[in-house]
């Protein structure tokens, strides 16, 4: 952390956390404690961002991992171990092979998880935890690159490491300065920063992301196509001369709340929705002679079959409608309904 940033933060920590330099005029409350915690952690993240520059080891860590032929092995003890698991999961989901190894288990047999070419990232706020102090030289003896993520650049871990990812934390949000709060938030953020930097170097795209997230709504946003939805639906269609009764029966039987209106050659002329029917009944007293061509809405909203389903959802929402006609080169092939997107969990 830059000295100016440290100087700016120190009075804040003292006054707001330790409460030694100022007198509290109001009693503390759970809400005030919650707000204070978030503000303290936000300030720490700003300080962390300011601490990253060309003089730090961050870019060297990114380049080392990017060039490595192995995996990234995340390790730690206690709360740092939990953060390490999260960072490993984030790296895996963005295309960087990674795994978690608990530091205590590592020195009792699990060190065999580390293979030649792997880069080991060890998380420890103090850098002086007993298990970490034992683990660090073992990793170095194996010939693996060791990266320390620590708040103490003078620690045993930092001195053993090839590179240091510094998390500048002077004070936890806990008034007693005991519960890992600011320190774990900083570790989490720095792990995300590492993952996003590697993602940028690899040119990781949304298509790549979809490969690693095939399940759930997130995956469907990235791979589910309109043709996969409309293939499950009926293909309602009437001629422009169809009677009102025929239109209603077509809409009702196909259960999509609308029908396309096609000329004899199959060219799309328009759409009749249940909303069009309601508006027609409000305007007309004699409906016996009305046809589909007279009540249809021309130039209906449409989408291509190979478009992403999430794009169909954006169109439906943007125009406040419930269905889209699916056109393949201008040819009517089906219909996609808002209910289809709800069923797939995209809404």
N, C-alpha and C positions, 0 to 999 in steps of 0.2 A: 504494500500500500504506500502511496506517496505520503510524504511527511505532512503535507498540507491537509490531505484527507484525514490522516490520523488525528491531527490537531483539531480538525473540525468535529470529528466524531467523539472524541474523548469526553468533552464536557457534556455532550448529549447522553452518552452512556452513564456518566456519573450522576447526572441530574435525574434522568428518566428511569434508570434501572436501580442504581444503588441508593438513590435518594439521600445522598449525604451532603450535597452542595446547596440544595434548595429545600425550603420547608414546604411540605404538602399543605395546600390550603383547602383541599377537598379530599374526602375519604376515597380510597381506591374502590373500584367496582369490577366485577368480572368483565363487563363490556370495555371499560377503560384498559384493563389488562390485556384483553384481546387486541384492541386497537394499537396499543403500545407495542405488543409483540410483533405485529405485522409491520409497523413502521420501522422498528429496529431491524428486522430482517430485510426490509426493502433498502434501508440505508447500507446495510452490509453488502447487499448485492451490487449496489452502485459502486461501493468501494472496491469490490471484486472486479467489476468491469474496468474501473480506472487502473487497476493494478496490472492489467494485461497490456503489454507492449512488446516491441521488438527486442527488448533487453531481457525478457523473461524466457523461461524454458518452454512456454506453451506451444509455440510454433514448432520447436524441435520435437516435442512429444507428438504432435500431429503428424509431422513428416516421418518420424520413426515408425509409428503405427501404420501409416499409409504404405510405407515401403516393406514392412515386415511380411514374411511368408507364413507366419503362424497366426495365432489368435491373441486376443487381449484377455488376460486372466486378472479379474478383479478380486481383491482380497481385503480383509479387515476384521475388526473385532467389535462386538457390541452394536451400537447404532450405526457406526461406520460400515459394518458388515451388511446391514440392511440397505444402506445407500448403495453399496457396491453391487448388490444384487440388482437394484433398479438400473444402475448404469449399464450393467451387463445386458439386461433385457433391452434397453434402448439401443445399444450398439447392435445387437442381433437384429432388431426390427428395422434397422436402417442399413443393413447389408454388411456390417463389420462383425465377423465371427468373434464371439466372446463367451466367457464362462465365469462362474463365481466359485471361488475356493475360500472356505473359512480359514482364517489364519491359524486358529487353534488346531483344527483338523489337519492343516497342512503339515505341521511339525510332528504329527502323529500318524503319518502315512499318506495323506492326500497330496503331498507334494509331487507324487507321481503323475498328477494331472498336468503338470507343466511340461511341455514338450519343447524340443529345440526350435528356435524361431519365435516362440511366444514372447509377448511383452507383458510383464507383470506390473499392474498398477495397485499399489498398496495405500489404503486410506487410513489415516490416523491423525486426529487433531493434534495430539501431543507429540507423536512420533517416538514415544518412549514406552509404549505398551510392551509388556514382557514378551508376549508371543511374537509381536512384530519385530522386536529387537533380535529374536532368535531366527526368524524367517528371512530377514533381509540379506544377511551374508550367505545363506544357503542358496537363495535365488541367484546371487552374484556368482557363487561358485559353480552353478550350473551353466553359466555363460549367457543367461538371459538378461535382457535389458530390464532394469527396475526403475519404475517411475513412482515417486512418493507424492501423495496428495496430502499435505499437512499444513497446519497453521504455524508450525515451528520450524523455521528454516535452519535452525542450529541443532536440531534433534539428531539422535542416532540414526533414525530412518533417513532423514534428509542427507546426512553425510554419506550413507551407504549407497544412495540412489544415483543413477546416471542422470536423471532429470528430476526437478522438483516442480510440482504444480502447487503453488502457494495459495492457501485460502486465508486471507488476512482477517482474522477474527479476534477482537480484543475482549469481547464480552458476550456471553449467552443472553438470551432474552429472559431467562430465569433470574429472578431477583437475587437468588443465592449463587448464581453463576455456576450451577452444577448440571442442570438438565441440558443435554445436547439439543439445541434449537437453531441458533444462528449458524453454528458450525456445520450441522448436517444440511441446512438449507444451502450454504455456500458449496458444500461438496456436491450436492445434487445439481446445482446450477452449473458448476464447472464441468461436471460429467456430461450434461446436456450440451454445453459449449463445445466440448471435445467431439461428441457425436455429430453435431451439426457441421463442424469444420471438416470432419472426415467425409461426411455426406457430400459436401460441396466439392471436395477434391475428386471423389469418384463419379461425380455427375449423376448422382442417384435421383431417378425420376419417379413420378407417380406410378408409372407402370411397374417399376422395380418394387416400389412400396407395396403394390397390390400382391406381388408374389409372396410376400412375407406376412400379409394380413388377409388371407382368403376368407376368414370367418367373420360373422357379425356384420353390423351395419357399416362399419368402417371399410371393410373389404368390399362390400357390395357397391359402395360409392365409387370404387376405383375400377370395378370390372363388370358389373351388371349392365347389360345392354337392353335397349328398348325391345328389340325383336324377341328376347327371351321372355318378356312380359306379355307382349301382344299375342305370341304364339299360344298362350294359355286361354285366350279370350275368343269369343265368337267374333264374326266379322259382319256386323249389322250394315245392311245397305238396302235402299229402296230406289225406285225410279222417280223422276220428277213428277210423273203423273199419278203416283201412288196416292190413294185416298187417305183421309185422316185416320180412318180405322186401321188401314194397313200400316201406317206409320206408327201408331200407338202399339199395335201388336208386335211390330219388329223391335221397337225399343224395349217393350216389356219382356219379350222372349229372350233377347240377347243379354239383358241385364247389365247394360253399360250406361244407361241413362241418355243414350243418343243413338242416332243412325246416320250413316253417310248417305248422300244423295248422288247417284251416278247416272250418267246418260247411257244410252244403249251400247256405246263402245267401251264403257267402263271408266270414262273420264269423270273425275270428281267435279261436282257442281257446287256442293255445299254440305251443310250438316243441319240436322234437326235435333235439338236437345229437349229434355223434359222442360227446361226453362223456356224454350221457344214455344212449346205447347201451352204453358201457363199464360205467357204474354199474349198469345193468339186468342185464347179464350176470353181474356179481359177486353180485347179490342173488337171482337166479332160476336154478333148474336146468331148469325146464320153460318154454321160451320159445315153444313152438309156437302157443299161443293168444293171445299178447300182441298188443295193437293200439296204434296211435299214441296214442289217447286215454288209454291206461293208462300210458304211459311218458313222455308229454310233460311239459314244464315250463310251467305256466300263467303268465299275466302276464309275457311276455318283455319284455326291454328293447327300446325302439323309438326311432325318431327321425323327424322330419318331412322330407319330400323337399327343402324349401327351406332346411334348416339347413346351416350351413357344415360342410364335411368335417372341419375341425379340431375342431369340437364333437363330431362322431362319434368322433374319435380320443380325445377326453377321456373320453367315456362308456365306450368299450371299455377304456381303461386303468383308469378308476375302478372298474369292476366286474370286471376281469380276465376278460374274455370276448373272443371272436374275431369275432362277427358281431352285427349289429343288424338288426332288421326295420324296414323303411321303411313308415310308415303315413301316408296322406293322409286326414285327417279320420276316422281309425279304419279306413280301408280299406287292406288289405295290397296294396302295389304292388311290393315287391321286397325285396332284402336287400343290405346293404353289409358287406364283410368286411375284416378288418385288412389282408389282403394288398392290397386295393385302395388303401389309404392308403400302404402301403409302396411300391407301384408308382408312386404319384404323388410320392414323395419327401417325404411329410409325417412319416415316422417315421425 
